[in-house]
């Protein structure tokens, strides 16, 4: 299975993946597969084949979700990632024949990505592991705010938050960061001194999107300068 018209972005939380993918799809008239785009298949999944994904589907009390130990949370997260990869590959197999480029916020592992696409179609976006944990609940993201409310409803919210953050620390560990960093794919590190537009240009360069246009503009600018000098 090879994907020639798909551009994948993966990496750590709070690195700007979602923002960049939305901008890419808008600017290049592409198809956007946002975070958790595989959720549309969730109702039909068999819990024997997808125990981690169906855990939240069949959950009766969501407080049980945030009460798990950090180790349980990490094991569940890793299981979800592997199960999501299976679903993503099936979905992409059905839409890769589109003429439009496809931009994917992916759970597919770097090991699998090396087998299914060209390296120039994969980008890693990373942020400091501590930032990923510390700023996890700062987004207006509906799911994250839902989890935050659950934690605040606990008898001891502070203890519940500490427990949940320990799980986040296991997921967003330095080991995970280093695994992405040394994967062999292009990497963009979060830099709050860059504008969104500047980051988008870096992403386009990584994917070789719009490079020809920028080079053309640069050549035209040089020509004008030479003409003025004459």
Steps between C-alpha positions, in 0.01 A plus 500: 500500500650833388345844533619751242250782552495511881700732728537386860576708809570328829687587820424613853211694649486880480744519209261666255405198288125574481551866406748419225286227349194724483699776333657258252164357399354848454795642308560200274135404447557167669309245704544533877509194725498662843597351834289189573351501150457125541232556766232463234575126498468470878132389519563190289819378668510162673637533851686169462705648216519857630490479882669835560292709258175343616592558865388863478209415268352260756600692813212550744662747739765730352640566846651151476704625204684762703532281811729245336862478608759676282627160386151384400443826315828465308430136408153595375641793299760276332228248419278769348787621282557151357130444439464842335778413260297207366195720444699782341660269247158370398352849467795637303499199270152606395576867428860502376378501140368857538657767283518738794786470752403340832634645826491266799540546875620147547544233768694280260838407645820629343601140433187444289526839330843404369337206321196671350613839373789713382699671779416839347133435582558470875565778749567479874390794717630510856473711811677473834350204694432717804306750290285218363405406855479843659284658228283196427182657640562852366339430164131570441484146360162351600638157600775645717261737675266208563783310671591809700142525631505134599819553699354806673195293600715250690492505885865611494553691172865575574585135555299400194686758288839381627408143412387595151807713432725208596331303224559787258865505602536132413341559158693821427830370631850597393535149360200554273637840396839350414339218304330754273804729488731225376247329272677614183209720385501879475437664838362842594534606863243732655629856526266762643716773344388387153173620353242250373581611146872437550431152636270427208778592259734256677237228474446570130874485441517165682229364270637683193166679466512850354879495477497565126277804546727649765807435284326665206417806710860514618628485139257773392609714792864454400420591139327820611796589714742450210280704267486783754876498536533532124 
